[in-house]
Amino acid sequence: MGKPLGAPERGQEGDRGVVKVYLALAVVVGVFLYFAYSVATLPGSDGLPGDGGYISDEVWYVTSARNILHDFFKTPANSPYYTTTLDCLTNGSKIVKEYSNLNAVTVTGEVKCYIRRGFPYPDKEGILSYYNFEHPPLAKYVIGLMEAIRDEPLFWRIPSMALGAATLVLVFLSARRVAGETWALVGTGLMVLDNTFRAMSGIAMLDIYLSFFTALLVYLHLSGRPLGVGAALGLAASVKYSGAFPLFGLAYIYGRRSLWSFAAVFLMATSTFILANMPIAGQLGVQRWIHEVLAALSWHTTSRPPGPVASNPLDWLYMHNSFALYINPDIYASGTPAYLVALVYSLYRRDDVSLLYLSTYGGYWLVYLLGNHTLYSFYTTQFSPLAHILVAELLAEVARRGRASSAGDAQGVAAVEN
């Protein structure tokens, strides 16, 4: 019997299914970008009086990026504003911001000289010479590049939105390898519900960069590209030192196969990290740069003075003691139950993605046990991609077992009837 006229071939059905999945993925990414943009366009504070400004810890990262752009790359930000001293003003200068903690003013118009060109600084003591050496410089290079194009709040946040969307795509592509397209799409959609990841994708802070490179590392590992894994690890560590946390899992995964494989990953990561830091080390001098790195590692293992609500890695699993990113509207880095679900499943599953999740999450416990008890809930942005890949894998496994159980029941019924 021939097939009905106009019935599609199986390949055509498959192609249509793939198209539907990718259209759904585009919708998920579009919804995510809408939410990220709604954060990125919030007014902020401590910038222009009565106008836009900084959100949360942007006060440290955006300003240090501007300082690095000016002092290390000899390039001023593209802005009509100048932060300068009173003796540099002219008759054409118009003061737009005065400071209580800085011996400076921000002006528009003509100036005889200036300290910094760019969007008005927050009123923080020492901010005009702050480079944020507590963290490596890679993300600040990107923010500085945006400031060189146009130094205003939305432009600082464009890379965060783009990297957030790219991270979702990487989560889908990675989850597809271990869970299939349907459950990969579900896991990616659930990631949009992660309050922390969604909010951090609209703010010019470091953690969304860290999330992207961690997701890239997982994708390259599942694709069988160890040198790419090393490069992604080095890039993650060049954003924040916590980017190196997957190293523990990679040491176990690659060390089981061959010490040479792990050595290749490690050497690629180290080389990438050094290359990313060369613009800073080249001007500071190697000895001063090493001193700054060691000082940063000491800083990261020491508790800070009281301030924003701190938390420990256990709090993150239960969404307790969440960091306030913005007030009115209230935006908290409150995370998602997926972190706990993924942790329990990874302890059971113990595959490569599970090991990388345990390694990354466990790295924060290591920092906590070494003495730093002022951790913050937005740090979960880094391992959110891993958690949602595991959730997709869990859902796929539950679905498989459900189908197998249903098939077994049907066979049993048929046997009884016969």
PAFIMAR-630467 format. One line per 10 residues: number of its first residue (from 1); their letters; for each residue x, y, z of N, C-alpha, C, O. Coordinates in steps of 0.2 Angstrom, whole numbers. Example, Ala and Ser with C-alpha at 12.3 -4.5 7.8 and 13.67 -1.06 7.14 Angstrom:
% PAFIMAR-630467
1	as	66/-28/39/62/-22/39/66/-16/39/71/-17/42; 64/-11/35/68/-5/36/64/0/39/67/6/40
***
This chain:
% PAFIMAR-630467
1	mgkplgaper	4/-6/0/0/0/0/4/6/0/9/7/4; 3/11/-4/7/17/-5/5/22/1/0/21/4; 10/26/2/8/31/7/3/36/5/3/38/-1; -1/39/9/-6/44/7/-3/50/3/3/52/4; -6/53/-2/-4/58/-6/-2/64/-2/-6/66/2; 4/67/-2/6/73/1/9/72/8/11/76/12; 9/65/10/12/64/17/19/65/17/22/63/12; 22/68/22/29/70/22/33/64/23/31/59/26; 39/64/20/44/59/22/46/60/29/45/65/32; 49/54/32/51/54/39/56/60/40/56/63/45
11	gqegdrgvvk	61/61/35/66/66/36/63/73/36/65/77/40; 58/74/32/54/80/32/51/82/39/52/87/42; 48/76/42/45/77/49/50/79/54/50/83/58; 56/75/53/62/77/58/64/84/57/66/87/62; 65/86/51/67/93/50/62/98/53/64/103/55; 56/97/52/51/101/54/51/101/62/51/107/65; 52/96/65/53/95/72/59/99/75/58/103/80; 65/99/71/71/103/73/69/110/72/71/114/77; 66/112/67/64/119/66/60/122/72/61/127/74; 55/118/74/51/120/79/55/121/86/53/125/90
21	vylalavvvg	59/116/87/63/117/93/67/123/93/68/127/98; 70/125/87/75/130/87/71/137/87/73/142/89; 65/137/84/60/142/85/58/143/92/58/149/95; 57/138/96/55/138/103/61/141/107/60/145/111; 67/139/105/73/142/108/74/149/107/75/153/112; 72/151/101/73/158/99/68/162/104/69/168/106; 62/159/105/57/163/109/59/163/116/59/168/119; 62/158/119/65/158/126/70/163/126/70/167/131; 75/163/121/80/169/122/77/176/121/79/180/125; 72/176/117/69/183/116/65/185/123/66/191/125
31	vflyfaysva	62/180/126/59/182/133/64/184/138/63/189/141; 69/180/138/75/182/142/78/189/141/79/192/146; 79/190/135/82/197/133/77/202/135/79/208/137; 71/201/135/66/206/137/67/208/145/67/213/147; 67/202/149/68/203/156/75/206/157/76/211/162; 80/204/154/87/207/155/87/214/153/90/219/157; 84/216/148/84/223/146/80/227/151/81/233/152; 74/225/154/71/228/159/75/230/165/74/235/168; 80/226/166/84/227/172/90/232/169/91/237/173; 92/231/163/97/236/161/95/243/160/99/248/160
41	tlpgsdglpg	89/244/159/86/251/158/83/254/165/80/259/165; 85/251/171/83/254/177/87/260/178/92/261/175; 84/265/182/88/271/183/95/271/186/99/275/184; 96/267/191/102/267/194/102/273/199/98/276/200; 108/273/202/109/279/207/117/281/207/121/278/204; 118/287/210/125/289/211/128/291/205/135/290/204; 125/293/199/128/295/193/127/302/192/129/306/195; 122/303/187/120/310/186/115/312/191/110/308/192; 115/317/194/110/319/199/103/320/196/103/323/191; 99/316/199/92/316/196/91/312/190/86/313/186
51	dggyisdevw	96/308/188/96/305/181/99/298/183/99/295/188; 101/295/177/103/288/178/110/287/181/114/292/182; 111/281/183/117/280/187/119/272/187/117/268/182; 122/270/192/125/263/193/120/259/197/116/261/201; 120/252/195/116/247/198/121/243/202/126/240/200; 120/242/209/123/238/213/131/239/212/133/245/213; 135/233/212/142/234/212/145/236/205/151/236/204; 141/239/201/144/242/195/148/248/197/152/250/193; 147/251/203/151/257/205/158/255/205/162/259/205; 160/248/206/167/246/207/169/244/200/175/246/198
61	yvtsarnilh	165/240/196/168/237/190/168/242/184/172/242/180; 162/246/183/162/251/178/167/256/179/171/258/174; 168/258/185/173/264/186/180/261/185/185/265/182; 182/255/188/188/252/187/190/251/179/196/252/177; 185/249/176/186/248/168/187/255/165/192/255/161; 184/260/167/186/267/164/193/269/166/196/272/162; 195/267/172/202/269/174/207/265/170/212/268/169; 206/259/169/210/254/166/211/257/158/216/257/155; 205/258/155/205/261/149/209/267/148/213/268/143; 209/272/153/212/278/152/220/277/154/224/279/150
71	dffktpansp	221/273/159/228/273/162/232/267/159/238/268/158; 229/262/157/233/256/154/233/256/146/237/254/143; 227/258/143/226/258/136/227/265/133/226/266/127; 228/270/137/229/277/135/223/280/131/224/283/126; 217/278/132/211/280/128/206/282/133/204/279/138; 203/288/132/198/291/136/191/288/134/190/286/128; 187/288/139/180/286/137/177/291/132/178/297/132; 172/289/128/168/293/124/162/296/128/157/293/129; 163/302/130/158/305/134/158/313/134/164/315/133; 153/316/135/153/324/136/155/326/143/156/332/144
81	yytttldclt	156/321/147/158/323/154/165/322/156/169/318/154; 167/327/160/174/327/162/174/327/170/171/332/173; 178/323/173/179/324/181/186/327/182/191/324/179; 186/332/185/192/336/185/192/340/192/187/340/196; 197/345/193/197/349/199/195/356/197/195/358/191; 194/360/202/191/367/201/196/371/197/194/375/193; 203/370/198/208/374/194/208/373/187/212/376/183; 205/367/184/205/366/177/199/368/174/198/367/167; 194/372/177/188/374/174/190/380/170/194/384/171; 185/382/165/185/388/161/178/391/161/174/388/164
91	ngskivkeys	178/396/158/171/400/158/166/396/154/160/397/155; 169/391/150/164/386/146/162/380/150/159/376/147; 165/379/156/163/373/160/157/374/164/155/379/166; 153/369/164/147/368/167/147/363/172/147/357/170; 146/364/179/147/359/184/140/355/184/135/358/184; 140/348/183/134/344/183/134/340/190/129/337/191; 140/339/193/140/335/199/146/337/204/151/338/201; 144/338/210/149/339/215/149/333/220/145/329/221; 155/332/223/156/326/227/158/328/234/161/334/236; 156/324/239/158/325/246/164/321/248/168/323/252
101	nlnavtvtge	166/315/244/171/311/246/177/311/241/182/308/241; 176/316/236/182/317/231/183/324/230/179/328/231; 189/326/229/191/333/228/191/334/221/196/335/217; 185/334/218/184/334/211/177/337/210/172/336/214; 175/338/203/169/340/201/168/336/194/173/335/191; 162/335/192/161/333/185/157/338/181/153/341/184; 160/340/175/157/345/171/156/343/164/159/338/162; 153/347/160/152/347/153/155/354/150/157/358/154; 157/354/144/159/360/141/167/359/141/170/354/140; 170/365/140/177/366/140/181/365/146/179/368/151
111	vkcyirrgfp	187/362/146/191/361/152/198/362/150/200/360/145; 202/365/155/210/365/153/213/359/154/218/357/151; 211/355/159/214/348/160/208/344/164/203/347/166; 209/337/164/205/333/168/208/327/170/213/325/168; 205/324/175/207/318/178/205/312/174/209/308/172; 198/312/173/195/307/169/190/310/165/186/314/166; 189/307/159/184/308/154/179/303/155/181/297/154; 172/304/155/168/298/156/162/300/160/161/305/163; 157/295/160/151/296/164/153/298/171/158/295/174; 149/302/175/151/304/182/152/298/186/148/293/186
121	ypdkegilsy	157/299/190/159/294/195/154/293/201/151/298/203; 154/288/204/150/287/210/154/291/216/160/292/215; 151/293/221/154/297/226/158/293/231/155/292/237; 163/289/229/167/284/233/174/287/234/177/288/229; 176/287/240/183/289/241/188/284/237/188/278/237; 193/287/234/198/284/230/196/281/223/200/277/220; 190/282/221/187/279/215/191/281/209/191/277/204; 194/287/209/197/289/203/203/285/201/206/286/195; 206/282/206/212/278/204/211/271/206/216/267/208; 205/268/206/204/261/208/204/257/202/200/258/197
131	ynfehpplak	207/251/202/208/247/196/205/240/198/204/236/193; 202/239/204/199/232/205/204/226/204/202/221/201; 210/227/206/215/222/206/213/215/210/216/210/210; 207/216/214/205/210/217/203/205/212/202/199/214; 201/207/206/199/202/201/203/203/195/205/209/194; 204/198/191/207/199/185/204/203/180/198/205/181; 207/205/174/204/211/171/200/210/165/197/215/162; 199/204/163/196/202/156/189/206/155/188/209/150; 184/205/160/178/208/159/178/215/159/174/219/156; 183/218/163/184/225/163/187/228/156/185/234/154
141	yviglmeair	190/224/153/192/226/146/186/227/141/186/232/138; 181/222/142/175/222/138/171/229/140/169/232/135; 170/230/146/166/235/148/170/242/146/167/247/144; 177/242/147/180/248/144/180/249/137/179/255/135; 179/244/133/178/244/126/172/248/125/171/252/120; 167/246/128/160/249/127/160/256/129/157/260/126; 164/258/135/165/265/137/169/269/131/167/275/131; 173/266/128/177/269/123/172/271/117/173/276/113; 167/266/116/162/268/111/157/273/113/155/278/109; 154/272/119/149/277/122/149/275/129/146/270/131
151	deplfwrips	151/280/133/151/279/140/144/281/144/144/287/146; 139/276/144/133/278/147/130/271/149/132/266/146; 126/271/154/124/265/157/122/259/153/124/253/153; 117/260/148/115/255/144/120/252/140/120/246/139; 125/256/138/131/253/134/135/248/138/138/243/136; 136/250/144/140/246/149/137/239/149/140/234/150; 130/238/149/126/232/150/125/228/144/123/223/145; 126/231/138/125/227/132/129/220/132/126/215/130; 135/220/134/139/214/134/136/209/139/135/203/137; 133/211/144/130/207/149/124/203/146/123/197/147
161	malgaatlvl	120/207/143/114/205/139/116/200/134/113/194/133; 121/201/130/123/197/124/126/190/127/124/185/125; 130/191/132/133/185/135/127/181/139/128/174/139; 122/184/142/117/180/145/113/176/140/112/170/141; 112/179/134/108/175/129/113/170/126/110/164/125; 119/171/125/124/166/122/124/160/127/125/155/125; 124/162/134/125/156/139/119/152/138/119/146/139; 113/155/137/107/150/136/108/146/130/106/140/131; 110/148/125/111/144/119/116/139/120/115/133/118; 122/140/124/126/135/126/123/130/130/125/124/130
171	vflsarrvag	119/132/135/116/127/139/112/122/135/112/116/136; 108/125/130/104/121/126/108/116/122/107/110/122; 113/118/119/118/114/115/121/109/119/122/103/117; 123/110/125/126/105/129/121/100/132/122/94/132; 115/103/134/110/98/137/107/94/131/105/88/132; 107/96/125/105/92/119/109/86/119/107/81/117; 116/86/120/120/81/120/119/75/125/120/69/124; 116/77/131/115/72/136/108/71/138/106/66/141; 103/75/135/96/74/136/92/74/130/86/73/131; 94/76/125/90/77/119/87/84/118/87/88/123
181	etwalvgtgl	84/85/112/82/92/111/77/95/115/77/100/117; 72/90/116/66/92/120/67/94/127/65/100/129; 71/90/130/72/91/137/78/97/138/78/100/143; 82/97/133/87/103/133/83/110/132/85/114/136; 78/110/128/74/116/128/70/117/135/70/123/137; 68/112/138/65/113/144/70/116/150/68/121/153; 76/113/150/81/115/155/83/122/153/84/126/158; 83/124/147/85/131/145/79/136/147/81/141/150; 73/134/146/68/138/148/67/139/156/66/144/158; 69/134/159/69/134/167/74/139/169/74/142/174
191	mvldntfram	80/140/165/85/144/167/83/151/167/86/156/171; 78/153/163/75/160/162/72/162/169/71/167/171; 70/156/173/66/158/179/71/159/185/69/160/190; 78/158/183/83/159/188/84/167/189/86/170/185; 81/169/195/81/176/196/88/179/196/89/185/194; 93/176/199/100/178/199/103/179/192/105/184/190; 102/174/188/105/174/181/102/179/177/105/183/173; 95/179/178/91/184/174/93/191/175/94/196/171; 94/193/182/96/200/184/103/201/182/104/207/180; 107/197/183/114/198/182/116/199/175/121/202/173
201	sgiamldiyl	111/197/170/112/198/163/110/205/161/111/207/155; 108/209/166/106/216/164/110/221/168/109/227/168; 116/218/171/120/223/175/127/222/173/129/216/171; 131/227/173/138/227/171/143/225/177/147/229/179; 142/219/179/146/216/184/150/210/181/149/209/175; 154/206/184/158/201/182/155/194/181/157/190/177; 150/193/185/148/186/185/144/183/179/145/177/178; 141/187/175/138/184/169/144/182/164/143/178/160; 149/186/164/155/184/160/158/177/162/159/173/158; 158/176/169/160/170/172/155/164/170/158/159/168
211	sfftallvyl	149/166/170/144/161/168/145/159/161/144/153/159; 146/163/156/147/162/149/153/157/148/152/152/145; 158/159/151/164/155/150/164/148/153/167/143/151; 160/148/159/159/141/162/155/137/157/156/131/156; 150/140/155/145/136/150/149/134/144/148/129/141; 153/139/141/157/137/135/162/131/137/163/127/133; 165/131/143/169/126/145/166/119/144/168/114/142; 160/119/147/156/112/147/154/110/140/155/104/138; 152/115/136/150/113/129/156/111/125/156/106/122; 162/114/126/168/111/123/170/105/125/173/100/121
221	hlsgrplgvg	169/103/132/171/97/134/167/91/132/169/86/129; 160/93/131/156/88/128/157/87/121/155/82/118; 160/92/118/161/91/111/168/88/109/170/87/104; 172/86/115/178/83/114/184/87/112/188/85/107; 184/93/114/189/98/112/193/100/119/192/106/121; 198/96/121/201/98/127/205/104/127/206/108/132; 208/106/121/212/113/121/207/118/122/209/123/125; 201/118/119/196/123/119/194/123/127/192/129/129; 193/118/130/191/117/137/197/121/141/195/125/145; 203/120/140/208/124/143/208/131/142/209/135/147
231	aalglaasvk	206/133/136/206/141/134/200/144/138/200/149/140; 194/140/138/188/143/141/190/143/149/187/148/152; 193/138/152/195/139/159/199/145/160/198/148/165; 204/146/156/209/152/157/205/158/156/206/163/160; 200/159/151/196/165/151/192/166/157/191/171/159; 189/160/159/185/161/165/189/163/171/186/168/175; 195/161/172/199/163/178/202/170/176/204/173/181; 201/172/170/203/179/169/198/184/170/199/190/170; 192/182/172/186/186/174/186/187/182/186/192/184; 186/181/185/187/180/192/191/174/194/190/169/190
241	ysgafplfgl	194/174/199/198/168/201/194/162/202/196/157/201; 188/163/204/183/158/205/182/154/198/179/149/198; 183/157/193/183/154/186/187/148/186/186/144/181; 192/147/190/196/141/190/193/135/194/196/130/194; 187/136/197/185/131/201/183/124/197/184/119/200; 181/124/191/180/118/187/187/114/186/186/108/184; 192/117/188/199/113/187/199/107/191/202/102/189; 196/107/197/196/101/201/192/95/198/195/89/197; 187/97/195/183/91/191/187/89/185/187/83/183; 190/94/181/193/93/175/200/88/177/201/84/173
251	ayiygrrslw	203/90/182/209/86/184/207/78/185/210/74/183; 201/77/188/198/70/189/196/67/182/198/61/180; 193/71/178/190/68/172/196/67/167/196/61/164; 200/72/166/206/70/161/211/66/164/215/63/160; 212/67/171/218/63/174/216/55/173/221/52/173; 210/53/173/208/46/173/210/44/166/212/38/165; 210/48/161/212/46/154/219/46/153/222/41/151; 222/52/155/230/52/153/232/59/157/229/64/156; 237/58/160/240/64/163/242/70/158/242/76/159; 244/67/152/246/72/147/240/76/145/240/82/143
261	sfaavflmat	234/73/145/228/76/143/226/82/148/225/87/146; 227/80/154/226/85/159/231/91/159/230/97/159; 237/89/157/243/94/157/241/99/151/243/104/152; 239/96/145/237/100/140/232/105/142/232/111/140; 227/103/145/221/107/147/224/113/152/222/119/151; 228/111/157/231/115/162/235/120/159/235/126/160; 240/118/154/244/123/151/241/128/146/243/134/146; 235/125/143/232/130/139/228/135/143/228/141/142; 225/133/149/222/138/153/227/143/156/225/149/156; 233/140/158/238/145/161/240/150/156/241/156/157
271	stfilanmpi	241/148/150/244/152/144/238/157/143/240/163/142; 232/155/143/226/160/141/226/165/147/225/171/145; 227/163/153/226/168/159/232/173/158/231/179/159; 238/171/157/244/175/156/243/180/151/244/186/151; 240/178/145/239/182/139/234/188/141/235/193/139; 229/186/144/224/190/146/226/196/151/224/201/151; 231/194/155/234/198/160/240/202/158/242/207/161; 242/201/152/248/204/149/248/212/149/252/215/151; 242/215/147/242/222/147/243/225/154/245/231/154; 240/222/159/241/224/166/248/223/168/252/227/171
281	agqlgvqrwi	250/217/167/257/215/170/263/219/166/268/220/169; 262/220/160/267/224/156/268/231/159/274/233/158; 263/234/161/264/241/164/266/241/171/269/245/173; 263/236/175/264/236/182/271/233/183/275/235/188; 273/229/179/279/225/180/277/218/183/273/218/187; 281/213/181/279/206/183/279/205/190/275/202/193; 284/208/194/284/207/201/278/211/205/275/208/209; 277/217/202/271/220/205/264/216/204/260/216/208; 264/214/198/258/210/196/257/204/200/252/202/202; 262/200/201/262/194/205/260/196/212/256/192/215
291	hevlaalswh	263/201/215/261/204/221/253/205/221/250/203/226; 250/208/216/243/210/216/239/203/216/234/203/219; 241/198/212/238/192/212/238/189/218/232/186/221; 243/188/222/244/185/228/240/189/234/236/186/238; 240/196/233/236/200/238/228/198/236/224/198/241; 226/198/230/219/196/228/217/189/231/212/189/234; 221/184/230/220/178/233/219/178/241/215/175/243; 223/182/244/223/183/251/216/186/253/213/184/258; 214/191/249/208/195/250/202/190/249/197/191/253; 202/186/244/197/181/243/196/176/248/190/173/249
301	ttsrppgpva	201/175/252/200/170/258/200/173/265/201/170/270; 198/179/265/197/183/271/190/187/271/188/189/266; 187/186/277/180/189/277/181/197/277/186/200/280; 176/200/274/176/208/274/172/210/279/168/207/283; 172/217/280/168/220/286/161/219/284/159/218/278; 156/220/289/149/220/288/147/225/283/150/230/282; 142/222/279/139/227/273/133/223/271/128/222/275; 133/222/264/127/219/261/126/212/264/131/209/267; 120/209/264/118/203/267/123/197/264/123/196/258; 127/194/268/131/189/266/128/182/266/123/182/270
311	snpldwlymh	130/177/263/127/170/263/133/165/263/138/167/261; 131/159/264/136/153/263/133/149/257/127/150/256; 137/144/255/134/140/249/128/136/251/125/134/246; 127/134/257/121/131/259/115/135/258/110/133/256; 116/142/260/110/146/259/108/147/252/102/147/251; 112/146/247/111/147/240/106/141/238/102/143/234; 107/135/241/102/130/239/95/131/241/91/128/238; 94/134/246/88/135/249/85/142/248/80/144/251; 89/146/244/87/153/242/86/158/249/81/162/249; 91/157/253/91/161/259/96/167/259/101/166/255
321	nsfalyinpd	95/172/263/100/177/263/102/180/256/108/180/255; 97/182/252/99/184/245/101/191/245/99/195/249; 106/192/241/109/199/240/104/203/236/101/201/231; 103/209/239/98/214/235/102/218/230/107/222/231; 100/217/224/103/220/218/100/227/217/104/231/214; 94/228/218/91/234/217/85/235/221/81/230/223; 83/241/223/77/242/228/72/247/224/74/252/221; 66/245/224/61/248/221/62/250/213/64/255/211; 61/245/209/58/238/211/63/234/214/69/234/213; 61/229/218/65/225/222/68/219/218/64/215/215
331	iyasgtpayl	74/219/217/77/213/213/82/210/218/87/213/220; 81/204/219/86/200/223/89/194/219/86/191/215; 95/193/221/99/187/218/97/181/222/101/178/226; 90/179/221/87/174/225/88/167/222/86/162/225; 91/166/216/92/160/213/86/156/211/81/159/209; 86/149/212/81/145/210/82/138/213/88/136/215; 77/134/214/77/127/217/81/123/213/83/117/215; 83/124/206/86/120/202/93/118/205/96/113/203; 96/123/209/103/122/211/103/116/216/107/112/215; 98/115/220/98/110/225/96/103/221/99/98/223
341	valvyslyrr	91/103/217/89/98/213/96/95/209/97/89/209; 99/100/206/105/98/202/111/95/207/114/90/205; 111/97/213/116/95/217/115/87/219/119/83/219; 108/86/221/106/79/223/107/75/217/110/69/218; 105/77/211/106/72/205/113/71/204/115/66/202; 117/76/204/124/75/202/128/71/207/132/67/205; 126/70/213/129/66/218/127/58/216/130/54/218; 121/58/213/119/51/211/122/49/204/124/44/203; 122/54/200/123/53/193/131/52/192/133/47/189; 135/57/194/142/57/194/145/56/187/150/53/186
351	ddvsllylst	142/59/182/145/59/176/149/66/175/150/69/180; 151/67/169/156/73/168/153/79/170/156/83/174; 147/81/168/143/87/170/142/87/177/143/93/180; 141/82/180/140/82/188/146/83/191/146/87/196; 152/81/189/158/82/192/160/89/191/163/92/196; 159/92/186/160/99/185/156/104/189/158/109/192; 150/102/190/145/105/194/148/105/202/148/110/205; 149/99/204/152/98/211/158/102/212/159/104/217; 162/102/207/169/105/207/168/113/208/171/116/212; 163/115/204/162/123/204/159/125/210/161/130/214
361	yggywlvyll	153/121/212/150/123/218/154/122/224/154/126/229; 158/116/224/162/115/230/168/120/231/171/121/236; 170/123/225/175/128/226/173/134/230/177/137/234; 167/136/230/165/141/235/165/138/242/166/142/247; 163/132/243/164/129/250/171/130/252/173/131/258; 176/128/248/183/129/249/185/136/252/188/137/257; 183/141/248/184/148/250/181/149/257/184/153/261; 175/147/258/172/148/264/175/145/270/176/148/275; 178/139/269/181/135/274/188/138/275/191/138/281; 191/141/270/198/145/271/197/151/275/202/154/276
371	gnhtlysfyt	191/154/276/190/159/280/186/165/278/185/170/281; 184/165/271/180/170/269/172/169/270/169/165/266; 169/172/275/162/171/276/158/176/274/152/176/275; 160/181/270/156/186/266/156/184/259/158/188/255; 152/179/258/150/177/251/143/179/249/140/181/254; 142/180/243/136/183/241/132/179/236/135/175/232; 125/179/236/121/174/233/122/175/225/120/170/221; 124/181/223/125/182/215/130/178/212/131/177/206; 135/175/217/140/170/214/137/164/211/141/161/207; 131/162/212/128/156/209/127/157/201/126/152/198
381	tqfsplahil	128/163/199/127/164/192/132/160/188/131/158/183; 138/159/191/143/154/188/141/147/186/142/145/181; 138/144/191/136/137/190/129/136/189/126/130/188; 125/141/187/118/140/185/118/137/178/113/132/178; 122/138/174/122/134/167/123/126/169/119/122/166; 127/125/173/129/118/175/122/114/178/120/109/176; 119/118/183/113/116/186/108/114/181/104/109/182; 107/118/176/101/118/172/102/112/166/98/109/164; 109/111/165/110/105/160/109/99/164/106/94/161; 110/99/171/109/93/175/101/92/175/99/86/175
391	vaellaevar	98/97/176/90/97/177/87/94/171/83/90/171; 90/96/165/88/93/158/89/86/158/85/82/156; 95/84/160/97/77/160/93/73/165/91/67/163; 91/76/171/87/72/175/80/71/172/77/66/173; 77/76/169/70/76/167/70/71/161/65/67/160; 75/70/157/76/65/151/76/58/154/73/54/152; 80/58/160/80/51/163/74/49/166/72/43/165; 70/53/169/64/52/172/59/50/166/55/45/167; 59/53/161/55/52/155/56/45/152/51/41/150; 62/44/151/64/37/149/62/31/153/59/26/151
401	rgrassagda	63/32/160/61/27/164/53/26/164/50/21/165; 50/32/163/42/32/163/40/28/157/35/24/157; 43/29/151/41/26/145/43/18/146/39/14/143; 49/17/149/51/10/150/46/6/154/44/0/153; 44/9/159/39/6/164/32/5/161/29/0/161; 30/10/157/24/10/153/24/4/148/19/0/147; 30/3/144/30/-2/140/30/-9/143/27/-14/140; 34/-9/149/34/-15/153/27/-17/155/25/-23/155; 23/-13/157/16/-14/159/12/-16/153/7/-21/154; 13/-13/148/9/-15/142/10/-22/140/6/-26/138
411	qgvaaven	17/-24/140/19/-31/138/16/-36/143/14/-41/141; 16/-34/150/13/-38/155/5/-39/153/3/-45/154; 2/-34/152/-5/-35/150/-7/-39/144/-11/-43/144; -3/-38/139/-3/-42/133/-2/-50/134/-5/-54/132; 3/-51/139/5/-58/140/-1/-61/144/-3/-67/143; -4/-57/149/-10/-60/152/-16/-62/148/-19/-67/148; -17/-57/143/-23/-58/138/-22/-64/134/-26/-67/132; -15/-65/132/-14/-71/128/-15/-77/132/-13/-83/129
***
